[in-house]
Amino acid sequence: MSGTQKALYLTSRAGKWVVGEAPIPMPGPKDVLVKIISTALNPLDWKIVDSRFSSFIPSYPFISGTDGAGIVEDVGADVTTLTKGDKILFPGYFNNEQGTFQQYCLVPAAFTAKIPYNISFDEAASVPLGLATVVLALYNQDPKSDKTLRLTPPWAEGGTTQFAGKPAFIIGGSSSVGQYAIQIAKLANFSPIITTASPHNTAFLRSLGATHVVDRSLSDTAILAELPKLTGGKPLQFVFDAISLPDTQVLAYQATARGGTVVYVLPEVTPLKQEGDGKTVSRVAGSVHFPGNAQCGEEMYAHLTEWLEKGIIKPNRVEVLPNGLAGIPDGLAWLEAGKVSGTKLIARPQETP
Ligand SMILES: NC(=O)c1ccc[n+]([C@@H]2O[C@H](COP(=O)([O-])OP(=O)(O)OC[C@H]3O[C@@H](n4cnc5c(N)ncnc54)[C@H](OP(=O)(O)O)[C@@H]3O)[C@@H](O)[C@H]2O)c1
């Protein structure tokens, strides 16, 4: 397939989002070309406009987008696992052939999973980055990675028993990443699973596997006082801060027991470690494309269709934006303003006017 398509470009650093034309790329031997039906918006997509995350952008004009779901249009010569017409979900990456804010993109076949019958394209697009962020943080075994806890994954022996009865604390359970952290903690049989969120998300987060939802507007002192009551006095060895703003990093670190580990999803703001406190901080890099992440990413994608079909992993709740790619800038502004709660914003590139 050749020709042109519509794409959403970021014109320059701190520049504007503009819908324009892009060539439809040709798949390399291990790639597939996907017609993108749904793409999800992530906080990174507004942060890269003008922050330290701009360094992810190789050149301008740039096509962003790290979450996609669509239909295989063409496959590379070495691809044996997919054929034209398959429905897949997949991650995007930081270059103009692999970004998902366009109508067609490339993805390595190894980073795809078929969408089961019970999941829509919109829901499927909510999964790739958020889930990979959790899976890589916990289970990446690559010896070169210093951004993983190297826990036994749920697909390996012991992965669903080793942590049974151990408490987990997830800050920001209603965020996209937090929703997947709750579900992976449930899959690994952590218990209890305690999370913070706004009270209106309590029932929803319980449906995903949280056993206790603590009001995130309480003071750190009040939350820290509540935790031992909820764990029955068991030490919190596993804390996942799915928000990782300066104040939640402090809460997460203080909640972590001696010898425990806290995961941050953003760079550590002020190092909190004190000599001899025995706590470890791990900062995840959630793209399966990053060096050292590929094998774990492939394993996650190999299990993903089954997890979704069986309801082990439920996609985020979704809200579809109007006007296809042209609706994305407004959605990014809502994300930046903190106006999105417990929901993933989705755009449908084929509906671009
Ligand atoms: N390291 C990586 O590779 C990686 C990958 C993906 C994302 N991230 C980062 O992870 C963060 C979360 O991303 P996301 O897509 O999951 O975000 P999101 O879904 O847009 O987050 C929105 C949610 O955050 C919750 N929230 C905001 N402030 C909170 C606080 N102080 N305490 C508890 N909950 C709070 C809100 O909860 P309520 O509505 O319940 O109040 C809301 O539901 C972002 O900073 C993102 O850039 C990093």
The ligand as an SDF file (V2000), in Angstrom:
LIG
                    3D

 48 52  0  0  0  0  0  0  0  0999 V2000
    7.4300    6.0930   33.2410 N   0  0  0  0  0  0  0  0  0  0  0  0
    6.6580    5.8430   32.2000 C   0  0  0  0  0  0  0  0  0  0  0  0
    7.0580    5.2110   31.2540 O   0  0  0  0  0  0  0  0  0  0  0  0
    5.2300    6.3310   32.1980 C   0  0  0  0  0  0  0  0  0  0  0  0
    4.2780    5.7080   31.3920 C   0  0  0  0  0  0  0  0  0  0  0  0
    2.9630    6.1420   31.4300 C   0  0  0  0  0  0  0  0  0  0  0  0
    2.6180    7.2240   32.2300 C   0  0  0  0  0  0  0  0  0  0  0  0
    3.5890    7.8350   32.9550 N   0  0  0  0  0  0  0  0  0  0  0  0
    3.2500    8.9680   33.8330 C   0  0  0  0  0  0  0  0  0  0  0  0
    2.3770    8.4410   34.8220 O   0  0  0  0  0  0  0  0  0  0  0  0
    1.4970    9.4590   35.2550 C   0  0  0  0  0  0  0  0  0  0  0  0
    0.0830    8.9130   35.1750 C   0  0  0  0  0  0  0  0  0  0  0  0
   -0.2700    8.7230   33.8160 O   0  0  0  0  0  0  0  0  0  0  0  0
   -1.7370    8.2380   33.4600 P   0  0  0  0  0  0  0  0  0  0  0  0
   -1.8850    8.1930   31.9970 O   0  0  0  0  0  0  0  0  0  0  0  0
   -2.0350    7.0160   34.2330 O   0  0  0  0  0  0  0  0  0  0  0  0
   -2.5550    9.4780   34.0540 O   0  0  0  0  0  0  0  0  0  0  0  0
   -4.0930    9.8230   33.9990 P   0  0  0  0  0  0  0  0  0  0  0  0
   -4.9090    8.6040   33.7480 O   0  0  0  0  0  0  0  0  0  0  0  0
   -4.3090   10.9720   33.0940 O   0  0  0  0  0  0  0  0  0  0  0  0
   -4.3000   10.3440   35.4980 O   0  0  0  0  0  0  0  0  0  0  0  0
   -5.5080   10.9330   35.8830 C   0  0  0  0  0  0  0  0  0  0  0  0
   -5.8260   10.4320   37.2690 C   0  0  0  0  0  0  0  0  0  0  0  0
   -4.8050   10.8540   38.1810 O   0  0  0  0  0  0  0  0  0  0  0  0
   -5.3710   10.8370   39.4590 C   0  0  0  0  0  0  0  0  0  0  0  0
   -4.5760   11.7100   40.3420 N   0  0  0  0  0  0  0  0  0  0  0  0
   -4.1040   12.9430   40.0570 C   0  0  0  0  0  0  0  0  0  0  0  0
   -3.4130   13.4340   41.1140 N   0  0  0  0  0  0  0  0  0  0  0  0
   -3.4580   12.4840   42.0810 C   0  0  0  0  0  0  0  0  0  0  0  0
   -2.9370   12.3950   43.3980 C   0  0  0  0  0  0  0  0  0  0  0  0
   -2.2500   13.3940   43.9370 N   0  0  0  0  0  0  0  0  0  0  0  0
   -3.1710   11.2640   44.1000 N   0  0  0  0  0  0  0  0  0  0  0  0
   -3.8740   10.2560   43.5700 C   0  0  0  0  0  0  0  0  0  0  0  0
   -4.4110   10.2770   42.3260 N   0  0  0  0  0  0  0  0  0  0  0  0
   -4.1970   11.3830   41.5910 C   0  0  0  0  0  0  0  0  0  0  0  0
   -6.7970   11.3290   39.2720 C   0  0  0  0  0  0  0  0  0  0  0  0
   -7.5340   10.6510   40.2420 O   0  0  0  0  0  0  0  0  0  0  0  0
   -9.0240   11.0200   40.7350 P   0  0  0  0  0  0  0  0  0  0  0  0
   -9.7850   11.4040   39.5180 O   0  0  0  0  0  0  0  0  0  0  0  0
   -9.5160    9.7570   41.3730 O   0  0  0  0  0  0  0  0  0  0  0  0
   -8.8920   12.1610   41.6980 O   0  0  0  0  0  0  0  0  0  0  0  0
   -7.1290   10.9220   37.8170 C   0  0  0  0  0  0  0  0  0  0  0  0
   -8.0420    9.8500   37.7480 O   0  0  0  0  0  0  0  0  0  0  0  0
    1.7460   10.6700   34.3430 C   0  0  0  0  0  0  0  0  0  0  0  0
    2.6080   11.5760   34.9830 O   0  0  0  0  0  0  0  0  0  0  0  0
    2.4500   10.0600   33.1550 C   0  0  0  0  0  0  0  0  0  0  0  0
    3.2620   10.9820   32.4570 O   0  0  0  0  0  0  0  0  0  0  0  0
    4.8770    7.4150   32.9730 C   0  0  0  0  0  0  0  0  0  0  0  0
  1  2  1  0
  2  3  2  0
  2  4  1  0
  4  5  1  0
  4 48  2  0
  5  6  2  0
  6  7  1  0
  7  8  2  0
  8  9  1  0
  8 48  1  0
  9 10  1  0
  9 46  1  0
 10 11  1  0
 11 12  1  0
 11 44  1  0
 12 13  1  0
 13 14  1  0
 14 15  2  0
 14 16  1  0
 14 17  1  0
 17 18  1  0
 18 19  2  0
 18 20  1  0
 18 21  1  0
 21 22  1  0
 22 23  1  0
 23 24  1  0
 23 42  1  0
 24 25  1  0
 25 26  1  0
 25 36  1  0
 26 27  1  0
 26 35  1  0
 27 28  2  0
 28 29  1  0
 29 30  1  0
 29 35  2  0
 30 31  1  0
 30 32  2  0
 32 33  1  0
 33 34  2  0
 34 35  1  0
 36 37  1  0
 36 42  1  0
 37 38  1  0
 38 39  2  0
 38 40  1  0
 38 41  1  0
 42 43  1  0
 44 45  1  0
 44 46  1  0
 46 47  1  0
M  CHG  2   8   1  16  -1
M  END
$$$$
